[in-house]
Amino acid sequence: MAEENILRKIGSISRALDSIANIEFKDLELNRGQYLYLTRVFEHPGIISDRLATLLNIDRTTTARGVRKLERAGLIFKEDDEANKKIKHLFVTDAGKKLAEEIEKENVYSNTLVTKGLTKDEQ
């Protein structure tokens, strides 16, 4: 029962942070969760969509839609695999890199706030 309560609390915290992030990043014209796609592509240059979907625990169709929106916004681009033209590798553009760096700064700030007052063990 205690484990269930902890998981519920972690889930609540996660949803709250996601809601805050969606509000924070709305000014950057990133819709729900798109900042996650952008930052993961930034962290993993050349990642393919299937791996991105797995990394984020999001279905492939939703991931493909998010990637298309970021591509249309000029934040990421696709590059053909040299051996298999069906495989597309994802990379951030210069504008995407700048935005991803801003998002990372916000993430560090949020993590600092959330863990303020906790010991290393509690964190």
C-alpha positions, 0 to 999 in steps of 0.5 A, a space after each residue: 500500500 505504501 508503494 502505491 501511495 509513493 507511485 501516485 505521488 510521483 505520478 502527481 508530481 510528474 503531471 504537475 511538472 508537465 503542466 508547468 512545462 506546457 505553460 512555460 514553453 507555450 511562449 516558445 510555440 511548443 505544443 503539449 510535450 513537443 519540448 520532450 521530442 526536441 530535447 531528446 533529439 538534441 541529446 541524441 543527434 541522429 536518433 531515429 523516430 522508433 528509438 525516440 518513441 521508445 525513449 519517451 514511452 510514446 506510441 510511434 504515431 504520436 511521435 511521428 506527428 510530433 516530429 512532423 510539427 517540429 520539422 515544419 517549425 524548422 526545429 529539427 530535420 531528417 537525414 537519410 541513412 547511408 545504408 537504408 534510405 527508409 531510415 531517417 535520422 533526426 537532428 536539431 537545426 540551429 534554431 532547435 539547438 538554441 531552443 533546446 538549450 533554453 529548455 534544458 536551463 528551465 529543466 535544471 531550474 525546475 529540478 533545483 526547485 523540486 529538490 530544494 531542502 532534500 538531502 542527496 539520499 532523499 533526492 
